[in-house]
Amino acid sequence: MNSKKIKEILNLRSILLLLSIIIFISTNMSPASAATINIAPGLQNYDIQTLINGSNQGDTINFLGSSYSNISLIINKKLNIISNKNTIIISNNSNNIPGLGTFAFYFTNTSLGSVIAGFNIITNSDYGIIAENVKNITINSNNISGGHEDSVYLKNVSYSNLNQNNLTNSGGNGLNIENSKNVSANKNLIKNNINSGINISNSSNIGITSNNIINNNLSGLSVYSSKNVSVKNNTLENNEYGAYLSNTYKINITGNKIDKNRINGISLEDTTENTSISQNNITSNINGIYIDSYSVNDTIINNTIENSVKSTLTYIDVFDTGDGIGLGDNYQESNNLINILYNIIVGNQNFNVKSNPEYSEFNVGANWYGSNNREDIGVCPMVCTAMITTNPTGNGINYYSGNALVNNYMPGFSNSTNGNSNGNSNGNSNGNSNGNSNGNGKSNSNVNSSTYYSKSLNGSSSLTKQATDMIGIIGKSLSNEGNAGSNGNGLKSVEVSIKHTINTIKNNPYTILAIFALLALIGVGYFKKAKFD
């Protein structure tokens, strides 16, 4: 064999050896595939925590037993914590995170990407689940009940979601989201909690969608000092407040059923800016929407607000119950006026719309108030508004503002949670001729030339008073002396006027002095008359 051939063979062997070494190294250096670690029945908390600590990133911790007691586990890596048996986890107070409290499961800042699913967590600790300083946490299909504080507490959490859980009977909130962003809660049942169903504070980009939030002692949903929160297609029922907003920016409340809450369906408090309330069915609350904030460019459009109930069983004055839309004592108008139009506001026991007696004139856009008769629209004398009228047709009802047909701008509710296309004061199910509700930003100024506002649904407003359609201050039409209407009860206008007069006297001492001076003059005159007679 010649030397050239030998060199070729040696070169080939060298190449094959090098490839073998590379394959060996790459095989042994590749990460181990995720393992499943089974948690056998009867294991104690210490044993389970030891297995978790010894697991690798991405492993699955599978609970095989039907029940485990005295559990308080810390998850410190990416793990899938699962049960296919609806395993019962009964928590205890053995682990206490300073500043937070005790828990059944605690996800640390190194647990990003973890999942917990399929458990019945009976919470004898402060919380069922805590996630802190972490992202990409998924909480799915768990029943979490009890807890001295909250069922689930998310603090400084991002890009996380909760789906199809039951969060019930906590001593605080069902779900508490604090200092977090990009969190979504979908299709959860949240009920019977001592505070709110969902509490959101100092957070942004939060999505609350298709949840049933019922029978909570405070609010169904509370939002404090937060922005960019979407509240869509939920049921908020039998809470103290349906939704409570305080110091918020860009909150979108749309397509919800807000029903039978013990105070207000929706409350706006402190400062609210760019709040959009649209396409909701707000029924049978003590008040429908209560505006008690410094309101900046808020909109209330395309809602059905009906059947608010007067009550003596609340902490508020009975005079301030039973309103479809009402102003609180702290309401302030900004340069960007609140926009209230194209709503169906009917059948409320006190007023369909009521101003604060200390606020001289509350300007409201065109709405359907349940009657074509301006004397029977149920609007308080301190409200200046325009009327939408109706005309029955073979296909349902047509809505008009002046002579313009405005069906496309009225509530349809074809996409709402209850699936009803509601509408009018006599219970017909057709809100508009084509079933569409339009809130997409089209300008309405060319559709309704005689309404109070000329405003695109996402633009700025300008007042365009039109005497022929306006119901004005102290119950008078701007074109004649007709009543603004009080559902057949003239005492309402008297109540408002008397309360307004009393508040004026209280807030202006010179008015009181003038009254005393007048009474003194009358007394002197009477005395002189009696003396000379």
Salt bridges, closest charged atoms under 4 A:
GLU237 OE1 - LYS257 NZ 3.67
ASP259 OD2 - LYS260 NZ 2.85
ASP320 OD1 - LYS354 NZ 3.12
ASP323 OD2 - LYS354 NZ 3.83
GLU361 OE2 - LYS465 NZ 3.79
GLU481 OE1 - LYS476 NZ 3.60
ASP533 OD2 - LYS529 NZ 3.23
